[in-house]
Amino acid sequence: MRVLVTGGAGYIGSVTVAQLCDAGHEVTVLDNLAQGHRAAVDARADFVEGDLAELRALRRLFRARRPEGILHFASHTLVGESMERPFLHLGDNVRNGINLLEAAAEHGARRGTQRESECQDEPGNKDDDKFVAERIVGHAAHAAVYDHARAGRFG
Ligand SMILES: NC(=O)c1ccc[n+]([C@@H]2O[C@H](COP(=O)([O-])OP(=O)(O)OC[C@H]3O[C@@H](n4cnc5c(N)ncnc54)[C@H](O)[C@@H]3O)[C@@H](O)[C@H]2O)c1
């Protein structure tokens, strides 16, 4: 399968990329290297340096690589910073997730996943952005099924 791994130069993403390559998948990594390392990306994967905030570039990537599946790990991940700059984390992580969903829906990527939040019942915890993002994925799945037949199901 052609798989897009966002944040694939990061800690979890890079290990995932290596495992996907071992399993014979065709992997594209999108990472802005804000936190990750180019050298951590498996040499068998295609690497695209870019930012999820750039929707037009994201659309180009989807057109060129036509991913069938997506693993979404790209986000601000520093816990201390998430407490000091909550709107940076909430804003970027939610908006960028929406960008990814939008590009995926437009280009028919059918399967996706993202790291789930741990403490959904505790408002104000560092995972609020992921909780919101999960809800949005749910809405997008419904929208894709009912309003956007060619997008298929995302989730
Ligand atoms: N590391 C852990 O122990 C752990 C545990 C549970 C959950 N998680 C979650 O898993 C996910 C990945 O965690 P990690 O530890 O690999 O983090 P990480 O910081 O090592 O990796 C995140 C990657 O995303 C990239 N990135 C950030 N913003 C981007 C953007 N706008 N566009 C493109 N790339 C961008 C960074 O450069 C980095 O390579 C996060 O959602 C994190 O909260 C991590």
The ligand as an SDF file (V2000), in Angstrom:
LIG
                    3D

 44 48  0  0  0  0  0  0  0  0999 V2000
    6.8590    9.7490   22.4020 N   0  0  0  0  0  0  0  0  0  0  0  0
    5.9550    9.2230   23.2040 C   0  0  0  0  0  0  0  0  0  0  0  0
    6.2650    8.5740   24.2330 O   0  0  0  0  0  0  0  0  0  0  0  0
    4.5050    9.3390   22.8820 C   0  0  0  0  0  0  0  0  0  0  0  0
    3.5940    8.6380   23.6610 C   0  0  0  0  0  0  0  0  0  0  0  0
    2.2320    8.7210   23.3520 C   0  0  0  0  0  0  0  0  0  0  0  0
    1.8320    9.4980   22.2930 C   0  0  0  0  0  0  0  0  0  0  0  0
    2.7280   10.1890   21.5500 N   0  0  0  0  0  0  0  0  0  0  0  0
    2.1880   10.9780   20.4270 C   0  0  0  0  0  0  0  0  0  0  0  0
    2.6570   10.4380   19.1960 O   0  0  0  0  0  0  0  0  0  0  0  0
    2.8440   11.4840   18.2390 C   0  0  0  0  0  0  0  0  0  0  0  0
    4.2940   11.5090   17.7860 C   0  0  0  0  0  0  0  0  0  0  0  0
    5.1080   11.6390   18.9480 O   0  0  0  0  0  0  0  0  0  0  0  0
    6.6960   11.6360   18.8770 P   0  0  0  0  0  0  0  0  0  0  0  0
    7.1840   11.3240   20.2480 O   0  0  0  0  0  0  0  0  0  0  0  0
    7.1410   10.7980   17.7280 O   0  0  0  0  0  0  0  0  0  0  0  0
    6.9650   13.1720   18.6060 O   0  0  0  0  0  0  0  0  0  0  0  0
    8.1470   13.8700   17.7910 P   0  0  0  0  0  0  0  0  0  0  0  0
    8.1650   15.2920   18.2140 O   0  0  0  0  0  0  0  0  0  0  0  0
    9.3930   13.0690   17.9150 O   0  0  0  0  0  0  0  0  0  0  0  0
    7.6230   13.7470   16.2920 O   0  0  0  0  0  0  0  0  0  0  0  0
    6.7040   14.6490   15.7240 C   0  0  0  0  0  0  0  0  0  0  0  0
    7.2050   14.9480   14.3400 C   0  0  0  0  0  0  0  0  0  0  0  0
    6.2870   15.7980   13.6940 O   0  0  0  0  0  0  0  0  0  0  0  0
    7.0050   16.7960   12.9780 C   0  0  0  0  0  0  0  0  0  0  0  0
    6.1010   17.9410   12.8380 N   0  0  0  0  0  0  0  0  0  0  0  0
    5.5950   18.7300   13.8160 C   0  0  0  0  0  0  0  0  0  0  0  0
    4.7550   19.6500   13.3200 N   0  0  0  0  0  0  0  0  0  0  0  0
    4.7100   19.4260   11.9750 C   0  0  0  0  0  0  0  0  0  0  0  0
    4.0130   20.0540   10.9060 C   0  0  0  0  0  0  0  0  0  0  0  0
    3.2000   21.1070   11.1250 N   0  0  0  0  0  0  0  0  0  0  0  0
    4.1800   19.5770    9.6500 N   0  0  0  0  0  0  0  0  0  0  0  0
    5.0070   18.5350    9.4240 C   0  0  0  0  0  0  0  0  0  0  0  0
    5.7070   17.9140   10.3990 N   0  0  0  0  0  0  0  0  0  0  0  0
    5.5550   18.3460   11.6540 C   0  0  0  0  0  0  0  0  0  0  0  0
    8.2380   17.0700   13.8180 C   0  0  0  0  0  0  0  0  0  0  0  0
    9.2980   17.6420   13.0940 O   0  0  0  0  0  0  0  0  0  0  0  0
    8.5590   15.6800   14.3370 C   0  0  0  0  0  0  0  0  0  0  0  0
    9.4440   14.9970   13.4790 O   0  0  0  0  0  0  0  0  0  0  0  0
    2.4250   12.7760   18.9520 C   0  0  0  0  0  0  0  0  0  0  0  0
    1.0690   13.0120   18.6630 O   0  0  0  0  0  0  0  0  0  0  0  0
    2.6050   12.4260   20.4280 C   0  0  0  0  0  0  0  0  0  0  0  0
    1.7750   13.2200   21.2520 O   0  0  0  0  0  0  0  0  0  0  0  0
    4.0540   10.1250   21.8180 C   0  0  0  0  0  0  0  0  0  0  0  0
  1  2  1  0
  2  3  2  0
  2  4  1  0
  4  5  1  0
  4 44  2  0
  5  6  2  0
  6  7  1  0
  7  8  2  0
  8  9  1  0
  8 44  1  0
  9 10  1  0
  9 42  1  0
 10 11  1  0
 11 12  1  0
 11 40  1  0
 12 13  1  0
 13 14  1  0
 14 15  2  0
 14 16  1  0
 14 17  1  0
 17 18  1  0
 18 19  2  0
 18 20  1  0
 18 21  1  0
 21 22  1  0
 22 23  1  0
 23 24  1  0
 23 38  1  0
 24 25  1  0
 25 26  1  0
 25 36  1  0
 26 27  1  0
 26 35  1  0
 27 28  2  0
 28 29  1  0
 29 30  1  0
 29 35  2  0
 30 31  1  0
 30 32  2  0
 32 33  1  0
 33 34  2  0
 34 35  1  0
 36 37  1  0
 36 38  1  0
 38 39  1  0
 40 41  1  0
 40 42  1  0
 42 43  1  0
M  CHG  2   8   1  16  -1
M  END
$$$$
